[in-house]
Amino acid sequence: MRVYISVDMEGIAGVVRREQVMRGHPGYDQACRWMTAEADAAARGAFEAGATHVLVNDSHGDMCNLVLERLDPRVEVLSGSLKRFSMAEGLPDGRFDLALFVGYHGGMGTRDAILDHTYRSTVVCSVRVGDLTLNEAALNALVAGAAGTPVGLVTGDASTCAQCQALLGDVETVVVKWAQSRHAARSLHPERAREAVREGAARAVAQAARFAPYQLPAPYVLEV
């Protein structure tokens, strides 16, 4: 089984402030290590459940955040930008049986979500396809779905996980923190978060046949 992991930073346990997710600011290097550890946990869970190939796509900012030597040596990694399909780079190839989204965040305007935004908070207020307002997870799931790849797991804060369940339907979620405001959260200890992510990834891969590709009925009207 070939598994795809897209990993963002705002939904990682312990990440709560804008400075932590910006290169050159206090806390960024530590947040990169936490992000890498949760991506690694998801990969290990996938391998434990039978994955034969795992590709990890660094999906935050300039997409050069992962500390590669701290990842399971069996993975392959997509780093750097620009990428044609950004956070979903590689999925349109249709080579993957399941996608896992790690460290994701709520769409712009999501209540009780840490660092909520949709791609660019200073530019984009919302993204709609038809009657649905979609977050980054759902938009990337549409890219995956067009290639026949279902999404099996989303991890992040509680509001993000609830939002993704409402949009994507049957999907495993792992909550690693609970937002108190846009810049404050009650978070699992990083080690507990990693274990929860590993277990969630293993569950999703073991039950991959239960998930269906995310698709919306045509015609498509995109509003940004």
TALIN-V965281 format. One record per residue. N is the residue number from 1. D_CENTER is the distance of its C-alpha to the mean C-alpha in Angstrom with 2 decimals. Layout:
n;d_center
N;D_CENTER
N;D_CENTER
//
This chain:
n;d_center
1;19.48
2;17.07
3;13.38
4;10.58
5;7.51
6;5.16
7;4.68
8;5.35
9;8.35
10;9.37
11;7.76
12;9.37
13;12.71
14;15.60
15;14.12
16;16.06
17;17.88
18;17.62
19;19.70
20;17.25
21;14.71
22;17.62
23;19.36
24;22.88
25;22.52
26;23.20
27;20.43
28;18.25
29;19.27
30;18.66
31;15.12
32;14.56
33;16.06
34;13.95
35;10.69
36;12.52
37;13.72
38;10.57
39;9.43
40;13.07
41;13.19
42;10.72
43;12.87
44;15.99
45;15.29
46;14.79
47;18.02
48;19.82
49;19.29
50;20.70
51;18.30
52;20.56
53;18.21
54;14.69
55;13.25
56;10.60
57;9.61
58;9.70
59;7.95
60;9.60
61;13.17
62;15.54
63;13.03
64;15.50
65;14.14
66;13.82
67;17.10
68;17.75
69;20.65
70;18.71
71;16.60
72;18.15
73;20.73
74;20.03
75;16.74
76;16.77
77;14.75
78;14.17
79;14.98
80;16.59
81;17.04
82;18.12
83;16.32
84;17.56
85;14.33
86;12.27
87;8.49
88;9.80
89;12.75
90;14.48
91;13.47
92;16.66
93;18.76
94;18.47
95;18.64
96;15.86
97;16.48
98;13.04
99;9.35
100;6.75
101;2.97
102;3.51
103;4.85
104;4.00
105;7.66
106;10.46
107;12.24
108;15.41
109;18.01
110;16.11
111;18.54
112;17.84
113;14.37
114;13.86
115;13.96
116;13.29
117;13.39
118;12.72
119;12.68
120;16.02
121;17.32
122;20.81
123;21.03
124;18.98
125;19.85
126;18.29
127;17.41
128;19.24
129;19.77
130;23.03
131;23.22
132;19.52
133;17.62
134;14.03
135;10.92
136;8.39
137;6.49
138;10.14
139;11.28
140;9.08
141;10.10
142;13.57
143;13.56
144;12.70
145;15.28
146;17.84
147;17.87
148;18.16
149;14.89
150;13.51
151;10.10
152;10.96
153;8.37
154;5.92
155;6.44
156;7.67
157;11.14
158;13.55
159;13.85
160;10.26
161;10.41
162;13.84
163;12.99
164;10.57
165;13.38
166;15.87
167;14.39
168;13.23
169;15.91
170;15.97
171;12.58
172;12.18
173;10.57
174;10.95
175;12.12
176;12.55
177;14.36
178;16.48
179;17.10
180;20.80
181;20.50
182;18.27
183;19.02
184;19.83
185;18.29
186;19.49
187;17.21
188;17.47
189;19.11
190;16.76
191;18.49
192;18.09
193;14.37
194;14.08
195;16.47
196;14.69
197;11.42
198;13.88
199;15.73
200;12.95
201;11.93
202;15.70
203;16.33
204;13.96
205;15.48
206;18.90
207;18.73
208;17.14
209;20.24
210;19.62
211;16.64
212;17.60
213;16.10
214;15.09
215;18.04
216;20.07
217;23.85
218;25.54
219;26.87
220;23.88
221;24.43
222;21.79
223;22.45
224;20.97
//
